[in-house]
Amino acid sequence: MIYLIRSVRKRNIFRSLFKRNHLQPAIEMNLVRMTIPDKPNSRNQRYVKI
């Protein structure tokens, strides 16, 4: 059980670092756009190359 919790924490940390370091700058430089900009945390959110 403890391994599962650690795995989930690692995944969440990786996801937040990826969004901050790579995805957000790409959005700001207009390299990609969100498919659902009104709901950035939607489970159906996708990113499209411009």
N, C-alpha and C positions, 0 to 999 in steps of 0.2 A: 504493500500500500504506500509506503514512504517513497518508493521508487516512482510510482505513478505521480505523486504530488510533485516531486522534483522535476519530472519530465514536463509536466504542465507548466510549472514555473519557468523552466528554461525556454519553452516554446513561447510563452507570453513575453519574456524578456527579449528574445530574438525578434519577435514580431514588432515590438515597440521600437527597438533599435533600428530595424530595417525601415520602418515607416519614417522615423525621424531623420536618419542618415541618407536614405536613398530615394524613397518614394516622395516625400514632401518636396525636396529640391527639384525632382523631375516634374512634379505638378506645377511648381512655381515657374520653371523654365519653359512651360507649355510643351513638354515632350510627351506627356501622357495626360489623360483627363479621366475623371470619375464618371461612371455610367449613371450613378445616383448621387449627384452632388448635394442634395438636400439631406441625405442620410449617410454621412461618411462612415459610420460604424455598422451599417447594415450587413447582415450575413450574405446578402446577394450582391454586395458591392464588387464591381469589376473595374479594371483600368484598361483604357484603350489608347494605343499609340496614335499620336496625331501626325 
